[in-house]
Amino acid sequence: MIKKHIQNLVEKWVKIFPKEAEIMKNITKDKREKYDSSFGEDKDVIEGPLYEIPETLLGMFNMLLSNEELEWLKSREGGMWFAKTFNEIFGLRSRI
């Protein structure tokens, strides 16, 4: 249920802010390349952030997710799921 709610909000964000979504894809693609080259794709330990969330989407999350949903998203499990699920737009690693 939490995952579906987050997925729905991300889909709405992409529809409302398509240009910002495209910019975010380009930014994270550049950062992924930087992280992969500095840490290596085969490194077993991930250092640094897994993903970035733009302010507009973060605002939607803060307004529309419950405290329980926000806490789950901030957890290791939630963060890994978010980074894997939305890697093309928000992920900072090519392999998670």
N, C-alpha and C positions, 0 to 999 in steps of 0.2 A: 504494500500500500504506500509506504514512504517513497520507495523508488519510483512508482508510477506517478505520484504527485510531483516529484522533482522532475521527472521526464516531461510531464505536461507543462510545467512552468518553463523549462528550457525551450520546448517547442514553441510556446507562446512568445517567449523572448525573441527567438529567431524570426518569427513572423512580424513582430512589432518593430524590431531593430535589425533588419537584414543587412544594412551597411555595416553596423557595428559588429555583427556576427562575422562578416567577411573580413573585416579588419582584424578581429580577434584571431581568426584562423591563420592569417598571415603572420601576426605577431608570435603566436605560439609555435608555428612552423619554424620560424627563424630561431626561436629560443630552444626548440627541440634539437635542432641541428647543432647549436652551440653546446648544449648539455651533453648530447651524444658524443661530440668530438672531444669535450674536455674530460668526461668521465668514462667514456667507452660504452658501447652498446652491450657488451657482455659482462659488465660489472655486476656482481651479485648484490651489492649494497647500493641502494638509491640514496643519493645525497641531494639535499635541496628540495624545493617544492615539487609536487606532482602535477599541479594544475594552477591556473589563474582564473578568477571569476571577475568579470567587469562590474563596475559599480552599479550599473542599471539592473543587472541580474541579481546582484547581491541585495539590492534594495527590494526586489520582488521576493526573494527568499525571506528576508527579514519581515516583510509585511504579510506574506501568505503562508509560510510554513509555521507549524506549531513549534514550541520550544523543544519538544521531543524529536521532531523531524530535523531541526537545526542541529541539535546535539548529535544525532546519528550521522548527519552529513559531515560534521567536524571530527567524528571518530575515525580511527584507522580504517575500519571496514567501510564506512561511508565514503571516505576520501579515496580509497582505492577503487571502489565501485564507480564513483563519479569520474575519476581520471580515466578509467578503462572505457566507460560507456560513452563519454563525450571527448575522447582523446583528440579527435580531429579539430575540434573547436577550442578546447580549453587545456588539453594535456601538454605537459612540458617534457614528456619522455616518450620515446618511440616504443619502448618496452616497459610494461609495468608488471 
